[in-house]
Amino acid sequence: MAATTTTTTTTTTTPAAKTIILITGANSGVGFALASRLLAKGTYHVLVGSRSVTKGTAALTTLLQQSPSHEHAGGTAELLHLDGHYT
């Protein structure tokens, strides 16, 4: 399965002190809830994995708006488009 990335990011660099977490299916359900909790902690860079760019972008926007630390030096996130097509 190939993975492609989109250019939707909240930072240009990920501080070395943050742990990078990939959550597949983070645009809804348990994945979204987990992404929300990790962002609130402020010590993670969350890769929001989604097969749908539209749904992933909407989820990323919501996550960043509801995260209490999104305006400070807290958790960061970006969308990772997961392409389910085999080559």
C-alpha positions in Angstrom: 0.0 0.0 0.0 1.5 3.3 -1.0 1.2 6.4 1.2 1.2 10.0 -0.1 1.3 13.1 1.9 -0.6 16.4 1.5 0.8 19.8 2.2 -1.6 20.6 5.1 0.7 21.2 8.1 0.6 23.3 11.2 4.4 23.6 11.5 7.3 23.6 9.1 9.5 21.5 11.5 8.8 19.1 14.2 10.7 19.8 17.4 13.0 17.0 18.4 11.4 16.8 21.9 8.1 15.7 20.4 7.1 12.1 19.8 5.7 11.5 16.3 2.5 9.4 16.3 0.7 8.1 13.2 -3.0 7.4 13.7 -4.7 5.7 10.8 -8.4 6.5 10.6 -7.9 9.6 12.7 -10.7 11.5 10.9 -13.4 9.8 13.0 -14.2 7.6 15.9 -11.6 6.1 18.2 -8.7 7.5 16.0 -10.1 11.0 16.2 -10.5 10.7 20.0 -7.0 9.5 20.4 -5.6 12.3 18.2 -7.5 14.8 20.3 -6.1 13.5 23.6 -2.5 13.3 22.3 -2.7 16.9 20.9 -4.0 18.1 24.3 -1.0 16.7 26.0 1.2 19.0 23.9 4.2 16.6 23.6 3.2 14.9 20.4 3.3 15.5 16.7 0.3 13.7 15.3 0.1 12.4 11.8 -3.6 12.3 11.1 -3.9 9.4 8.7 -7.0 9.4 6.4 -7.9 7.9 3.0 -10.1 10.9 2.3 -8.3 14.2 2.0 -11.6 16.1 2.5 -12.5 14.2 5.7 -8.9 14.3 6.9 -8.6 18.1 6.4 -11.9 18.6 8.2 -10.8 16.4 11.1 -7.4 18.2 11.3 -9.1 21.6 11.4 -11.4 20.5 14.2 -8.6 18.9 16.2 -6.4 22.0 16.0 -9.3 24.3 17.0 -10.3 22.2 20.0 -6.8 21.6 21.2 -6.1 23.9 24.2 -2.4 24.2 23.3 -2.8 24.8 19.5 -1.9 28.5 19.9 1.1 27.8 22.1 4.1 25.6 21.8 1.9 22.5 22.3 1.0 19.5 20.2 1.3 19.8 16.5 -0.4 17.8 13.7 -0.5 17.3 10.0 -2.6 15.4 7.5 -1.1 12.2 6.0 -3.2 11.0 3.0 -3.2 7.2 3.0 -3.7 6.0 -0.5 -5.3 2.5 -0.5 -4.4 1.8 -4.2 -1.9 -0.9 -4.9 0.6 -0.4 -7.6 
